[in-house]
Amino acid sequence: MTQVFFYGLSALAIASSLMMLFQRNPMYSVLYLLVCFFSVAGLYIMLNAQFLAVVHIIVYAGAIMVLFLYVLMFLNLNVQQHFSKSNMLRLAAMLTGGGLFLLLFSAFYQTELVVMPDPMNENVGSVQTLGKVLFNDYLIPFELTSILFLSAMVGVVIINKKEQTNG
């Protein structure tokens, strides 16, 4: 039953990402990207990483998608635009895409597919285990990262204040 869910979510993620790429309307493309994000979050849940799935939904399906929609509405990209592409640009795109396809095919061909056993500890991806490890084993790097983020925010505020007074 788990394999059915895995293959279903994987197929949904691949299909929605391909539909996102080949969609002409950017709004539909964003909606297909949203479906892809939710299917990847489902895969995270299957890996017993509930916290990562929730953060993925909040950050990507929430914040990033709002940003994408804002940019699409701001730029008004619903108008169809046709760009003329030179033959050299098309040839370069085909060669690059073909090279990427060959690289992915060779990597898939050389990969050994094995069935992974179930994890021994059921609390591997839980929020409680992550919190314990984060605040016990990695407390100093966690606090240094928060200081780094705080200094970056203060720097942005200072730069913004200088630009407003100079302009």
FIVOFI-574276 format. One line per 2 residues: number of its first residue (from 1); for each residue x, y, z of N, C-alpha, C. Coordinates in steps of 0.1 Angstrom, whole numbers. Layout:
BEGIN
NUM) X,Y,Z,X,Y,Z,X,Y,Z; ...
// end
This chain:
BEGIN
1) 8,-12,0,0,0,0,9,13,0; 20,12,7,29,23,8,35,26,-6
3) 38,16,-13,44,18,-26,34,24,-36; 21,21,-34,11,27,-43,10,42,-41
5) 10,46,-28,10,60,-24,23,67,-30; 34,60,-28,47,66,-33,47,68,-48
7) 43,58,-55,43,59,-70,32,69,-74; 21,70,-67,11,79,-71,15,94,-69
9) 21,96,-57,26,110,-54,38,114,-63; 46,104,-66,57,107,-75,52,110,-89
11) 43,102,-94,37,105,-107,30,118,-108; 23,121,-97,16,134,-96,26,146,-96
13) 37,144,-89,48,155,-88,54,156,-102; 57,146,-109,64,146,-122,54,152,-132
15) 42,147,-132,32,152,-142,29,167,-140; 27,171,-127,24,185,-125,36,194,-128
17) 48,189,-126,60,198,-129,61,199,-144; 58,188,-151,59,189,-166,48,198,-171
19) 36,197,-166,25,206,-170,28,220,-167; 35,223,-156,40,236,-152,49,242,-163
21) 58,233,-168,68,238,-178,62,240,-191; 52,232,-195,47,233,-209,34,241,-210
23) 30,247,-199,18,256,-199,20,269,-205; 12,274,-213,14,287,-219,9,299,-210
25) -2,296,-203,-7,306,-194,0,306,-180; 7,317,-176,15,316,-164,7,314,-151
27) -6,317,-151,-14,315,-139,-16,300,-137; -19,293,-148,-21,278,-147,-8,272,-144
29) 3,277,-148,16,272,-145,19,273,-130; 15,284,-124,17,285,-109,8,275,-102
31) -4,273,-107,-13,263,-100,-7,249,-101; -1,246,-113,5,232,-114,17,231,-104
33) 24,242,-103,36,242,-93,31,240,-79; 19,246,-76,13,244,-63,10,229,-60
35) 4,222,-71,1,208,-70,14,200,-68; 25,204,-75,38,197,-73,43,199,-59
37) 42,211,-53,46,213,-39,38,204,-29; 25,203,-31,18,195,-22,21,180,-23
39) 24,175,-36,27,161,-37,41,158,-31; 50,168,-32,64,166,-26,62,166,-11
41) 53,174,-5,50,174,9,45,161,13; 36,155,5,31,141,8,42,131,8
43) 52,133,-1,64,123,-1,72,125,12; 73,138,17,80,140,30,73,133,41
45) 59,134,41,52,127,52,54,112,51; 55,106,39,58,92,38,71,88,43
47) 81,98,43,94,95,48,95,98,63; 84,100,69,83,103,84,90,116,88
49) 89,126,79,95,139,81,83,149,81; 75,148,92,63,157,92,67,171,93
51) 77,174,101,81,188,103,85,194,89; 93,187,82,98,191,69,86,193,59
53) 76,185,60,65,186,51,57,199,55; 55,202,68,47,213,72,55,226,68
55) 68,226,70,76,238,66,76,240,51; 77,229,44,76,229,29,63,236,25
57) 52,232,31,39,238,27,39,252,31; 43,256,43,43,270,47,52,279,39
59) 64,274,37,73,283,30,71,283,15; 70,272,8,68,272,-6,54,274,-11
61) 45,266,-6,31,268,-10,25,281,-5; 30,286,6,25,298,12,32,310,6
63) 44,312,11,51,325,9,56,326,-6; 62,316,-11,68,316,-25,57,318,-35
65) 46,310,-33,35,311,-43,28,325,-43; 27,331,-31,21,344,-30,31,354,-38
67) 44,352,-36,53,361,-43,52,359,-58; 51,346,-63,49,344,-77,36,350,-83
69) 25,348,-75,13,354,-80,13,369,-80; 20,375,-70,21,390,-70,29,394,-82
71) 40,388,-85,48,392,-97,40,390,-110; 33,379,-111,25,377,-123,14,388,-124
73) 8,391,-113,-3,402,-114,4,415,-117; 15,418,-111,22,431,-113,27,432,-127
75) 32,422,-133,38,423,-146,28,421,-157; 16,416,-154,5,413,-163,10,404,-175
77) 15,392,-171,20,383,-181,10,375,-188; -3,378,-186,-13,370,-193,-13,373,-208
79) -8,385,-212,-7,388,-226,3,379,-233; -1,373,-244,8,364,-251,18,372,-259
81) 31,368,-257,42,375,-264,49,365,-272; 53,368,-284,61,359,-292,74,365,-294
83) 84,357,-291,98,361,-293,104,353,-304; 112,360,-312,118,353,-323,132,348,-318
85) 134,335,-321,146,329,-316,155,325,-328; 168,327,-327,177,324,-338,179,309,-338
87) 183,304,-349,186,290,-351,197,285,-342; 207,294,-339,218,290,-331,214,289,-316
89) 204,297,-312,199,296,-298,191,283,-297; 183,280,-307,176,267,-306,185,255,-306
91) 196,256,-314,205,245,-314,212,243,-301; 216,254,-295,222,254,-282,213,249,-271
93) 200,252,-272,190,247,-262,188,232,-264; 188,227,-277,186,213,-279,199,205,-274
95) 210,210,-277,223,204,-272,223,203,-257; 220,214,-251,220,214,-236,210,205,-230
97) 198,205,-236,187,196,-231,191,181,-233; 196,179,-245,201,165,-248,212,160,-239
99) 221,169,-236,232,166,-227,227,163,-213; 217,171,-208,211,169,-195,204,156,-195
101) 197,152,-206,189,140,-206,199,128,-206; 210,129,-213,220,118,-213,226,117,-199
103) 229,128,-193,235,127,-179,225,121,-169; 212,124,-170,202,118,-161,200,104,-164
105) 200,100,-177,198,86,-181,210,78,-176; 222,83,-178,234,75,-173,234,74,-158
107) 230,84,-151,229,83,-136,219,73,-132; 207,73,-139,197,63,-136,201,49,-139
109) 208,48,-150,213,35,-154,223,29,-145; 231,37,-139,242,32,-130,237,31,-115
111) 225,35,-112,220,35,-99,214,21,-96; 217,16,-84,212,3,-80,199,5,-72
113) 188,0,-77,175,1,-69,174,-10,-59; 173,-6,-47,172,-15,-36,160,-11,-27
115) 154,-20,-20,143,-17,-11,149,-14,2; 146,-2,7,151,2,21,143,-4,32
117) 149,-9,42,141,-14,53,134,-3,61; 124,-6,68,117,4,76,127,9,87
119) 126,22,90,135,27,101,132,20,114; 142,18,122,141,12,135,134,21,145
121) 137,34,144,131,43,153,120,51,146; 108,50,152,96,56,145,96,71,147
123) 104,77,156,105,91,159,116,98,152; 121,93,141,132,98,134,129,112,129
125) 118,114,122,114,127,116,105,135,124; 102,132,136,92,139,144,98,153,148
127) 89,162,152,93,175,156,100,174,170; 96,165,179,102,164,192,117,160,190
129) 119,150,182,133,145,180,142,156,174; 136,163,164,143,174,157,147,185,168
131) 137,189,176,139,199,186,150,195,196; 150,182,200,160,177,210,174,178,204
133) 175,173,192,188,173,185,193,187,183; 184,196,178,187,210,175,192,218,187
135) 185,216,198,188,224,210,198,217,219; 201,204,218,211,198,226,224,197,219
137) 224,191,207,237,189,200,242,201,191; 232,208,186,236,219,177,231,233,182
139) 232,235,195,227,247,201,236,259,196; 249,258,196,257,270,193,256,273,178
141) 256,264,169,254,268,155,240,273,152; 230,269,160,217,274,158,216,288,163
143) 222,291,174,222,305,179,231,314,170; 242,309,165,250,317,156,243,321,143
145) 235,311,138,227,314,127,216,324,129; 210,324,141,200,334,144,206,348,145
147) 218,349,151,226,361,151,229,366,137; 233,357,129,236,361,115,223,366,108
149) 212,360,110,199,365,104,196,378,109; 197,380,122,194,393,129,203,404,123
151) 216,401,122,225,412,117,222,415,102; 217,405,94,213,407,80,201,416,80
153) 191,414,89,179,422,89,182,436,93; 191,438,103,195,451,107,203,458,96
155) 211,451,88,218,457,77,209,462,66; 198,454,63,188,458,53,181,470,58
157) 178,471,70,171,483,75,180,495,74; 192,494,78,202,505,77,204,510,63
159) 205,500,53,207,504,39,195,510,34; 183,505,38,171,511,33,169,525,38
161) 172,528,51,171,541,57,181,551,49; 193,547,46,202,555,39,197,559,25
163) 191,549,18,186,552,5,174,561,5; 166,560,15,154,569,16,159,583,19
165) 169,585,27,173,599,31,181,605,19; 188,597,11,196,602,0,187,605,-12
167) 176,598,-14,167,599,-26,158,611,-24
// end
